[in-house]
Amino acid sequence: MPTRHLVVGGGMTGHAAAAAIREADPGGAIAMLAAEPERPYARPPLSKGLWLGKPEEEVFLPEVPGLELHAGRRAVAIDLRARAVTDDRGARHRYDRLLLATGGVPRRLPMGGERIVYYRTLADYRRLRSVAGRAVAVIGGGFIGSEIAAGLAQNGKEVTMIFPEEAIGARAYPEDLAAFVTHAFEEKGVRVLAGQTVVGVEERGTRTLVRTASGEEVVADAVVAGLGIRPDTALAEAAGLRCGDGIEVDARLEASEPGVFAAGDVAWFPCHQLGQRLRVEHEDAALTMGRAAGRNMAGADEPYDHLPFFYSDMFDLGYEAVGRLDPVLETVASWKTPFREGVVYYVAGERVRGVLLWGIFGQIEAATRLIAGEEPFRREALAGAIHA
Ligand SMILES: Cc1cc2nc3c(=O)[nH]c(=O)nc-3n(C[C@H](O)[C@H](O)[C@H](O)COP(=O)(O)OP(=O)(O)OC[C@H]3O[C@@H](n4cnc5c(N)ncnc54)[C@H](O)[C@@H]3O)c2cc1C
C-alpha cells in the first residue's frame, strides 16, 4: 500500500512539499486541497513582474507528476485519530502524512468591506487590474504596499500611499534609509501620506473616498491594502494542534501530533541561528521549508536548519536580506554609495541579528555566517564585514 500524503494549501509551500515528496517517494500517493481555484503559482510576481509586462502564464509553477489536485476545495476539519481531513463539499481524504501549508489571512480594516482589495492572490491581481482606473489609494507602507504602489505608478496610475508610520519601510529600515526611500517614491510621482491613519472608506458614486484621522480625503478608482497577515491556524487549532505565533513545529517541521507537519507562512519553527522560534513570511522560507517538510513526510528525518532570506524590488531600488530587520535594534550602516549600494547590520549585544544588503546581490551566505556567529564579532570591523 503506497503512503498517502495529503497537503492542505496550494501555495508555494504546498507545491514545494509535493515536488519533494514526489522526488523522495516516487510510488507514494499525493493529494492537495487548495482553496484557490488556480493551480499553484508564485506570489512575488503579483506585485512586481506582472505590472512590468511579465505574462500571467509565467507565474504558474511546474506540474508535479501524479499530484491529485483538488483546486477550489477548502479543508474544514481534521480528524487526527482517524487520520482524515474533511473538505467543504463533505468529502473525506485519508492520509498517512499530512502537511498544513495554509499560509496567512490578510489583516483587514474594520471599514470599507469589499471596496478594499487586500492584495494577496492572483484573483486580487486580476481584480485590481480591472478596477484600477486612473487613481489608486494604497493603504500600508510595508513590503506589499510599497511594491504595489511602485508597480501601479510604473503603469501610469496616480498613486496615493497612506500609512501610520513616519516613512515607507520604517518598520524594517533605519530612519535615514526609510526617509530616502520615501523621497524616491515621491520623485516618481507617488503622493505619500505618512503618519496617517485611515478612519473612513466610503462610496462616492463609482469611486471610493478614503478619509484619514487628520482630515485628508483621497478619492480613488480603487483602494488596495497591504496590512500584513496573521497565520491561518484555524484548522490546526480546531484539531487541537499546539499553536503560538503559527502552528508550532519541531526542528523536523512536525507539529504536536506525529505524522502532521506544517511549513511556510503558517509555521512557527525553532531557528537555531537566532536562538528563538520564528515565523517567516517570505518566498525562500516557503520553498526551503516546503521542501524539507516534504522530504520528512517521505521519511527523511532531517532538521530544517536554513535561515531564510528575502528580497524586495521597488522602482530601481532593490535588496536582499536575512535575519531580523528591526530598526529597534542597533544598526550599523556601511554605504559604498549612500542609500544606493551598501550594507546595514542589525546588532543586539555582541551578535549580528540581521543583515540588509541594499543594492547588493549574491552575499546572502556571508550574511548568514555572520548571523550564525561563525565569524568572531568585532564591532569595529563590522562595517567592512561584507563587501559591496
Ligand atoms: C503580492 C505578494 C508579493 C510577495 N513578494 C515577495 C517577495 O518579493 N519576496 C519574498 O521573499 N516574499 C514575497 N512574498 C511572500 C511569499 O510569497 C510568501 O511567503 C509565500 O507565498 C507563502 O507561501 P505559503 O504557501 O506558505 O502561504 P500562502 O501563499 O498564503 O498559501 C497558502 C494557500 O493555502 C490556501 N488555504 C488556506 N487554508 C486552506 C484550507 N483550509 N484548505 C485548502 N487551502 C487552504 C490558501 O488559499 C492559499 O492559497 C510576497 C507575497 C505576496 C502576497
The ligand as a MOL file (V3000), in Angstrom:
LIG
                    3D

  0  0  0     0  0            999 V3000
M  V30 BEGIN CTAB
M  V30 COUNTS 53 58 0 0 0
M  V30 BEGIN ATOM
M  V30 1 C 1.8990 40.1170 -3.5060 0
M  V30 2 C 2.9860 39.3810 -2.7720 0
M  V30 3 C 4.3190 39.6420 -3.0720 0
M  V30 4 C 5.3380 38.9730 -2.4010 0
M  V30 5 N 6.6290 39.2610 -2.7210 0
M  V30 6 C 7.6210 38.6360 -2.0490 0
M  V30 7 C 8.9780 38.9310 -2.3360 0
M  V30 8 O 9.2840 39.7900 -3.1430 0
M  V30 9 N 9.9470 38.2730 -1.6640 0
M  V30 10 C 9.6510 37.3200 -0.7470 0
M  V30 11 O 10.5780 36.7360 -0.1720 0
M  V30 12 N 8.3710 37.0090 -0.4330 0
M  V30 13 C 7.3500 37.6540 -1.0750 0
M  V30 14 N 6.0500 37.3740 -0.7460 0
M  V30 15 C 5.7660 36.3810 0.3000 0
M  V30 16 C 5.7130 34.9550 -0.2430 0
M  V30 17 O 5.0730 34.9380 -1.4780 0
M  V30 18 C 5.0050 34.0730 0.7810 0
M  V30 19 O 5.8290 33.9990 1.9320 0
M  V30 20 C 4.7200 32.6810 0.2810 0
M  V30 21 O 3.9330 32.7310 -0.8770 0
M  V30 22 C 3.9910 31.8760 1.3480 0
M  V30 23 O 3.5800 30.6670 0.8260 0
M  V30 24 P 2.6230 29.6720 1.6430 0
M  V30 25 O 2.3230 28.5730 0.6940 0
M  V30 26 O 3.2410 29.3260 2.9560 0
M  V30 27 O 1.3210 30.5060 2.0030 0
M  V30 28 P 0.2250 31.1620 1.0290 0
M  V30 29 O 0.8820 31.7560 -0.1350 0
M  V30 30 O -0.6480 32.0120 1.8760 0
M  V30 31 O -0.6060 29.9130 0.5120 0
M  V30 32 C -1.4890 29.2070 1.3410 0
M  V30 33 C -2.5830 28.6590 0.4770 0
M  V30 34 O -3.3710 27.7990 1.2740 0
M  V30 35 C -4.7330 28.0100 0.9730 0
M  V30 36 N -5.5170 27.5660 2.1360 0
M  V30 37 C -5.6200 28.1560 3.3480 0
M  V30 38 N -6.4130 27.4370 4.1440 0
M  V30 39 C -6.8440 26.3840 3.4260 0
M  V30 40 C -7.6980 25.2870 3.7050 0
M  V30 41 N -8.2750 25.1410 4.8840 0
M  V30 42 N -7.9250 24.3660 2.7280 0
M  V30 43 C -7.3080 24.4980 1.4990 0
M  V30 44 N -6.5000 25.5230 1.1910 0
M  V30 45 C -6.2660 26.4500 2.1450 0
M  V30 46 C -4.8220 29.4930 0.7210 0
M  V30 47 O -5.9700 29.8060 -0.0470 0
M  V30 48 C -3.5290 29.7290 -0.0630 0
M  V30 49 O -3.7080 29.5440 -1.4270 0
M  V30 50 C 5.0130 38.0290 -1.4040 0
M  V30 51 C 3.6620 37.7730 -1.0780 0
M  V30 52 C 2.6520 38.4510 -1.7450 0
M  V30 53 C 1.2160 38.1890 -1.3800 0
M  V30 END ATOM
M  V30 BEGIN BOND
M  V30 1 1 1 2
M  V30 2 1 2 3
M  V30 3 2 2 52
M  V30 4 2 3 4
M  V30 5 1 4 5
M  V30 6 1 4 50
M  V30 7 2 5 6
M  V30 8 1 6 7
M  V30 9 1 6 13
M  V30 10 2 7 8
M  V30 11 1 7 9
M  V30 12 1 9 10
M  V30 13 2 10 11
M  V30 14 1 10 12
M  V30 15 2 12 13
M  V30 16 1 13 14
M  V30 17 1 14 15
M  V30 18 1 14 50
M  V30 19 1 15 16
M  V30 20 1 16 17
M  V30 21 1 16 18
M  V30 22 1 18 19
M  V30 23 1 18 20
M  V30 24 1 20 21
M  V30 25 1 20 22
M  V30 26 1 22 23
M  V30 27 1 23 24
M  V30 28 2 24 25
M  V30 29 1 24 26
M  V30 30 1 24 27
M  V30 31 1 27 28
M  V30 32 2 28 29
M  V30 33 1 28 30
M  V30 34 1 28 31
M  V30 35 1 31 32
M  V30 36 1 32 33
M  V30 37 1 33 34
M  V30 38 1 33 48
M  V30 39 1 34 35
M  V30 40 1 35 36
M  V30 41 1 35 46
M  V30 42 1 36 37
M  V30 43 1 36 45
M  V30 44 2 37 38
M  V30 45 1 38 39
M  V30 46 1 39 40
M  V30 47 2 39 45
M  V30 48 1 40 41
M  V30 49 2 40 42
M  V30 50 1 42 43
M  V30 51 2 43 44
M  V30 52 1 44 45
M  V30 53 1 46 47
M  V30 54 1 46 48
M  V30 55 1 48 49
M  V30 56 2 50 51
M  V30 57 1 51 52
M  V30 58 1 52 53
M  V30 END BOND
M  V30 END CTAB
M  END
